[in-house]
């Protein structure tokens, strides 16, 4: 049984949709896009529901807000742990090659 409930915010859901659209349309591989986005979501659900205490984000501004990070595939997952509610809020899912700090300002 999972210890924490994992919740995907709208921006995180949009990020996953963007991954799907990019791979599906630009690379013309919709089956691969679907499999990748499902795998990313499943790994996030699994790991954060059992082990949410990953390092804080490298950016001090984000770390002060309690934002933690983990990597799934080539994607940086930014999330906040709410201990009292036993929930993890996935804030963003960003490809590691992107300027993720610029996206969050």
N, C-alpha and C positions, 0 to 999 in steps of 0.2 A: 504494500500500500504506500502510495506517495505521501510524503510529509508536507509538501507545499503545493498549492494550486498555482498553475502557471497561466497567466493572462497575457494575451497579445494586444497591445494598444493599436489604435487605428494606424498610426504611422508605421508600426512594425508589420501590420498586415499589408499595408501599401508597399512596404519594402519587398515583402515576399511576392506580391503581385508583380512588382517591377522586375524581379529576377525572372519570374515565369515569362512575362511579356518579352523581355530582352532575348532570352534563349530561344523562345518559341518563334519570335518574329525575325530577329536579326540572324540567328544561326539556323533558323528553319528546322528546329528539332523540338516540336511540342511534347512528344513523349518523354524525351530527356528532361525537358523543363519541368514537367509535372513530377517526375520521379525525384529530381533534385530538390524541388521546393517541399515536397512531402517529406523527404529525408531530413532536410534542414529543420522543419517544424517538429518532426518526431524526436530528433536528437535534442533539440532545445527543451521540449516537454519532458523528456526522460531525465536528462542531466540536471535541469534546474528544479525538478520536483523532488529530487533526492539530494542533490548537492548544490545548493544555490550560493554558497559562500566562496565565490571566485574573487580574484583581485579587483580592487577599485580601478576605474578608468585612469589612464595615464594623465589625462588633463585634470589639473587641480580643481578647476571650476566644476567639472562634472563629478569628480570624486566627492567634493563637499556636498553635493546633492544626493550622495549615496549611490551613484551610478557605478555598477560593476561591469566587468567585461568577461567574455569568453569567446573562443573561436570555434566555429562549426564549419567544416569544409574550408572554404576560403573567405568566410563571412565573419565579421565582427558583430557579436551580439551584445547589446548594451541593455542592462536591466537593473531594476531596483528590488531589493528584498524588503518585504514588510513583515517583520518577525511576529508582531502581535497578531496580525491577521493570517499568518502562515501562507502568504501569497508572494509570488514573484511577478512583477510587471515587466514584460519585455517591451522596451521602449523603441529600439531601432535594430535593424538587421542590415548591415552595410558591407558591401564587398571590400575586402582588405586593401585593394589597390586604390580605392576612392579617397578623397580628402574628407574623411569622416568628421574631423574637427570643424571644418568649414560648413558642413551640413547641419551641425548642431548649434551654430551661433545664432 
